[in-house]
Amino acid sequence: MDKLLLDSWESVLRTLVIGVLAYVVLIIQLRLSGKRTLSKMNSFDFIVTVALGSTLATVLLSKDVSLMDGAMAFAVLIFLQYAITWASVRSKKLSNLVKATPVLLLYQGKFLREAMRAQRVTQEEILAAMRSQGIGSVEEVGAVILETEGSISVIKELESTESSVLQNVKRPLR
């Protein structure tokens, strides 16, 4: 029962020192790798973020993992994320493999039920996104898109030109 609240002061001191040092190492590596490393662009980026957090927790709490092991794990994860994003910018095939495609959920005031069902998005979620944009009527909306990272974008007016913001958005077959 003694170890329920405190294992040892040495353990507390180790967690404090390793925590500060691991945090500093992680921040330095993230700054060196650039802003894109922790962006919320797609599920791949989310996985890397979770893996970094899990690695930090392991370094902090496991006496079997040294600070150097943790720093190397951070470096490997950040390097792989950097390499994948670097390559995906240059390869459409790789980009399509690691990134989802934005999906049209509502078009010109009409809900696209099949797309909503396929993406597991409810009408209530779409209406909430519209309300947050100050929209009072579904008919006011040109398009609602489920973005690659899971957020919902609402567009009031659509232009029917080649430079439309819907050019890379997946549309229903009908």
C-alpha positions as CSV (number, residue, x, y, z in Angstrom):
1,M,0.0,0.0,0.0
2,D,3.0,2.3,0.5
3,K,3.8,2.4,-3.2
4,L,0.2,3.5,-4.1
5,L,1.1,7.2,-3.6
6,L,4.9,7.2,-3.8
7,D,7.2,4.7,-5.2
8,S,10.3,6.6,-4.2
9,W,11.6,10.1,-4.3
10,E,14.2,8.9,-6.8
11,S,11.4,7.9,-9.1
12,V,9.8,11.3,-8.8
13,L,13.1,13.1,-9.5
14,R,13.8,10.9,-12.5
15,T,10.3,11.7,-13.9
16,L,10.9,15.4,-13.4
17,V,14.4,15.5,-15.0
18,I,13.6,13.1,-17.9
19,G,10.3,14.9,-18.4
20,V,11.9,18.3,-18.8
21,L,14.7,16.9,-21.0
22,A,12.5,14.8,-23.2
23,Y,10.1,17.8,-23.7
24,V,13.1,20.0,-24.7
25,V,14.4,17.4,-27.1
26,L,10.9,16.9,-28.6
27,I,10.4,20.7,-29.0
28,I,13.8,21.1,-30.7
29,Q,13.2,18.2,-33.1
30,L,9.7,19.5,-34.0
31,R,11.0,23.0,-34.6
32,L,13.7,21.6,-36.8
33,S,11.3,19.5,-38.8
34,G,8.9,22.4,-39.6
35,K,5.3,23.4,-39.0
36,R,3.9,20.6,-41.1
37,T,4.9,17.9,-38.6
38,L,2.1,18.5,-36.2
39,S,-0.5,20.0,-38.5
40,K,-3.9,18.5,-38.5
41,M,-3.9,17.8,-42.2
42,N,-4.9,14.1,-42.3
43,S,-5.2,10.8,-40.5
44,F,-1.5,10.1,-41.1
45,D,-0.5,13.3,-39.3
46,F,-2.9,12.4,-36.5
47,I,-1.2,9.0,-36.1
48,V,2.2,10.6,-35.9
49,T,1.0,13.0,-33.2
50,V,-0.5,10.2,-31.1
51,A,2.7,8.1,-31.5
52,L,4.8,11.1,-30.4
53,G,2.6,11.5,-27.3
54,S,2.8,7.8,-26.5
55,T,6.6,7.8,-26.9
56,L,6.9,10.8,-24.6
57,A,4.7,9.1,-22.0
58,T,6.8,5.9,-22.3
59,V,10.1,7.9,-21.9
60,L,8.7,9.7,-18.9
61,L,7.3,6.7,-17.0
62,S,9.3,3.7,-18.0
63,K,12.6,3.2,-16.2
64,D,13.5,0.7,-19.0
65,V,13.6,3.5,-21.7
66,S,16.5,6.0,-21.6
67,L,16.3,9.6,-22.7
68,M,18.5,8.7,-25.6
69,D,16.2,5.9,-26.7
70,G,13.3,8.3,-26.5
71,A,15.1,11.0,-28.4
72,M,15.9,8.5,-31.1
73,A,12.3,7.3,-31.2
74,F,11.1,11.0,-31.6
75,A,13.7,11.4,-34.4
76,V,12.5,8.3,-36.3
77,L,8.8,9.3,-36.1
78,I,9.5,12.8,-37.1
79,F,11.8,11.8,-40.0
80,L,9.3,9.2,-41.3
81,Q,6.5,11.8,-41.1
82,Y,8.8,14.4,-42.9
83,A,9.8,11.8,-45.6
84,I,6.2,10.7,-46.2
85,T,4.9,14.3,-46.5
86,W,7.9,15.3,-48.7
87,A,7.2,12.4,-51.0
88,S,3.5,12.8,-51.0
89,V,3.9,16.4,-52.2
90,R,5.8,15.1,-55.2
91,S,3.7,11.9,-55.9
92,K,0.0,12.0,-56.5
93,K,-0.3,8.2,-55.9
94,L,1.4,8.4,-52.5
95,S,-0.6,11.5,-51.6
96,N,-3.8,9.6,-52.4
97,L,-2.6,6.7,-50.3
98,V,-1.9,8.8,-47.1
99,K,-4.6,11.5,-47.5
100,A,-8.3,11.2,-47.6
101,T,-10.3,13.1,-50.3
102,P,-12.7,15.9,-49.3
103,V,-16.3,14.8,-49.7
104,L,-19.3,16.9,-50.7
105,L,-22.1,16.4,-48.2
106,L,-24.6,19.1,-49.3
107,Y,-24.8,20.8,-52.7
108,Q,-26.9,23.9,-53.5
109,G,-29.2,23.5,-50.5
110,K,-29.7,19.7,-50.9
111,F,-28.3,17.1,-48.5
112,L,-26.4,14.3,-50.3
113,R,-27.7,11.4,-48.1
114,E,-25.5,8.6,-49.6
115,A,-22.3,10.6,-49.1
116,M,-23.5,11.5,-45.6
117,R,-24.1,7.9,-44.8
118,A,-20.8,6.7,-46.3
119,Q,-18.9,9.3,-44.2
120,R,-21.0,8.7,-41.1
121,V,-22.0,12.4,-40.8
122,T,-25.5,13.3,-39.6
123,Q,-27.7,16.1,-40.7
124,E,-27.5,17.5,-37.2
125,E,-23.7,17.8,-37.5
126,I,-24.0,19.6,-40.8
127,L,-26.7,22.0,-39.4
128,A,-24.4,22.7,-36.5
129,A,-21.6,23.6,-38.8
130,M,-23.9,26.0,-40.7
131,R,-25.1,27.6,-37.5
132,S,-21.5,28.2,-36.4
133,Q,-21.0,30.1,-39.7
134,G,-24.1,32.3,-39.0
135,I,-26.2,30.7,-41.6
136,G,-29.9,30.7,-41.0
137,S,-31.3,28.6,-43.9
138,V,-30.1,25.5,-45.7
139,E,-31.1,27.1,-49.0
140,E,-28.4,29.8,-48.4
141,V,-25.6,27.2,-48.7
142,G,-23.8,26.4,-51.9
143,A,-21.9,23.4,-50.5
144,V,-20.8,21.6,-47.4
145,I,-17.6,19.6,-47.5
146,L,-16.2,17.0,-45.1
147,E,-12.5,18.0,-45.2
148,T,-9.5,15.6,-45.2
149,E,-8.8,16.0,-41.5
150,G,-12.5,15.6,-40.5
151,S,-13.7,19.2,-40.2
152,I,-16.8,20.5,-42.0
153,S,-16.5,23.5,-44.3
154,V,-19.5,25.5,-45.3
155,I,-19.5,27.6,-48.5
156,K,-22.3,30.1,-49.0
157,E,-21.9,30.9,-52.7
158,L,-20.3,28.8,-55.5
159,E,-18.7,30.0,-58.6
160,S,-19.0,27.7,-61.6
161,T,-15.5,28.2,-62.9
162,E,-12.5,25.9,-63.2
163,S,-10.9,27.6,-60.2
164,S,-13.8,26.6,-58.0
165,V,-12.8,25.5,-54.5
166,L,-14.7,22.2,-55.2
167,Q,-12.2,21.1,-57.9
168,N,-10.7,18.3,-55.7
169,V,-13.8,17.4,-53.8
170,K,-15.3,13.9,-54.2
171,R,-18.9,14.2,-55.5
172,P,-21.6,11.6,-55.6
173,L,-22.1,9.6,-58.8
174,R,-25.6,11.0,-59.4
